[in-house]
């Protein structure tokens, strides 16, 4: 795949600094923490799907604090309106004009808690923001802060009061991860240890804005050799021709996988992508974008990745 080139001194350790702080609060979820950080370094948005009470919101709050970004939280409910997300114009008598009051979307990190408890109409308020980093209100386009991340939590669809996210909304998320139950030892440590909310309140930013921006720039500069591009393209082509899936991966999905793989490589202290980087991020980048042709439902992450990787040879 090529020789390793030198990285700027200390750069990979910036990401490890965040992970070390995160591991003290979220126990036994190193892979999930690394994926979440890779997602944000790749300038993507993160969807965390799991049962209530396994740490989804805690992880989102933790990342917000460790990245040191201005953030806002929206509790998505069935009566949420797009204006509750974007903002609204209110008439100012003194100025005799309407004044725009920005909504919580105008933050560097937006936590959309239980996003699938809102109707598709409310969810649509995030589509332009997540893709274009801007919102259009009453004919005027307003840019969002830089950087801009959305971390959304989602409850399983079998729970009462949930709405399935539209395909266009799912495609805006670079990754979808799950946390799962802790092991017996980890759960005992949680039960006997310090309250996680107290630990969260004590966390200090592990990165400055300049350091975060530098890491994001370095992700974009990570090298992907022609053989890696061929391998990724073969994966895309397989999904489009396979009878397992109702439709294949889009070009945007291919770009998402490549960005995520570059971020994963950087966290592994490499400035080039290897096939194992593609394989590491593939489950969380594609499962929410594919639909099974047999039952029309979403696919298990590991199962869909195995189905793809078993049929696509490394170039």
C-alpha positions, 0 to 999 in steps of 0.5 A: 500500500506504500511507505508510511510518510511522516505525520506532523509531530504530536498530531495522532496523539491529539485523538488519543488524548480525547479517547483516553478521557472518554474511556474514563467515563464510557467503560469498555466501548473503545471501538465505539468511541474510536468510531465516533471520534473518527466520524467527527474528524471526518466532518460527518454526523453520527447516529447512535441507535440502541435501547434507552439507558445504555449510554447514548446521550452520555456519549453525545454529551461527553464528546461535546465536552471533550471537543470543547464546542458550543453545543445545544440539545433538542429533545425530539418529540411528536409535537416538535416543529421545524421552527423549534429547530431552525428558529423563527422571525418575531416582529420587533415593534421598536424597529418596526421589522421582523427579527430572526431568533436563531434556533438550537441548530445554530451551534457547533455541536447539536445533540438531537436526542431521540430523533425518531420520536419526532415526525418526518416533518420535524426531522426534515428541518435538519436535512439542509443543515446536515448536508449544506451547513446552512439553513434557509429561513423565509427565503434567506440562507444563513450559514451555520457555525464551523465546525458543525456536527449533529449527534443524534440518538435513536430508539429502536423502531419497535418502541412506542412513539417512534417514527422511522427516519426517511432514507434521505435523513439516514443518508446524511449520517456518516455512521450509525453505531450501537453501544449494547449492554456492558459486560458483567465487570463493566456493569458492576463498575458502573453500579459501584462507581461515581455517577456519570453525570458528576463525571461529565460535569468535571470533564474539560475540553481535550482539544482546542478548536485549532487542534480539532481543525488541524486534525480534520485537515489531516484527515482530508490529506490522508492518502488513498492509493489507486488500489484502495479506490479500486477496492472501494469501487468494487464494494459499491459495484457489488451492492448494486448488483447483489440480489440481497439488497433492494438498491445499492450504495450511492456515490455519496455513500462511497465518499462517506466510506472513504472519509471514514477510512481516512479518519480511522487511518489517522487515529491509527497513526498512519497517513495512508489508507489500507484495506483494513481501514475500509473493513473497519468502518464498513459496517457502521457506514453502510448498514443504515444505507441498505435495505434487504430485498427479501423483507424490506427492512434494515440490516444488521451491521456485521451481517451486511459487512460480512456479506459484502467482504466475503464476495469482494476480494482485496485488489 
